[in-house]
Amino acid sequence: MSEADNSTATGGFKPKKSVALSGVTAGNTALCTVGRTGNDLHYRGYDILDLANTSEFEEIAY
């Protein structure tokens, strides 16, 4: 086993974080909106934090 193979097997390899597509729009949707600062998320007009705290998955998915 070579030294390079040994470092990957022991966990010494750390993959680089790709930022090539950072800021690129992946798609448009009417279901969710993100605030201008990137800190707000709304699902069908409701704040996502309110939904997460007060609703079950089935209530939202239906």
N, C-alpha and C positions, 0 to 999 in steps of 0.2 A: 504494500500500500504506500503510495507516495505521500509526501508531506501535505500537499494540497488536499488530497482525499481524506487524510487524517483530520485536518482542521474542520472539514465539513461534517465529518462523522461525529466529532466531539462538540459541535455547536459553535465553533469559532467563526463561522460565516454569518455575516449580517447583511441581508438584502437591502439595497438602496431604496429609499422611498421615492417613487416617481411623482413628479409634480408637472409633468408634461401637459396634462389635460386640466390643470387647475384653472378654474374660472371659465371653463367652456360649458355652454349649455348642453345638457344631455338630451333634453326634450321638453316640450311644453305640455302643461296639464292644467285643467280647470279645477281639479280636486284639491290640490295643495298649493299654498303660496308661502313664500319665504320673505321675511321682512328685508328691507334694504340693508340693514346691518348684518344680516345673516343669523340673528339671534332669535327671530320669531318664526314659528311654523304654525300655519292654520290649515285645518282639514275641513273642507266644505264650510268655511266661515267660522269655525270654532277653534279656539286656541288649543293646541295639542296638549299642553300641560293640564288644562282643565279636563280635557277628555281622559287623559291618562289617570288622573286622580279620582274621577267620579264615575267612570264608565267601565263596563266589561267589554272584552273583545267582541262578543256576539252582538252587543247593542250597536257598536260602531259598524261592524261588517254587514249587518242586515240593512 
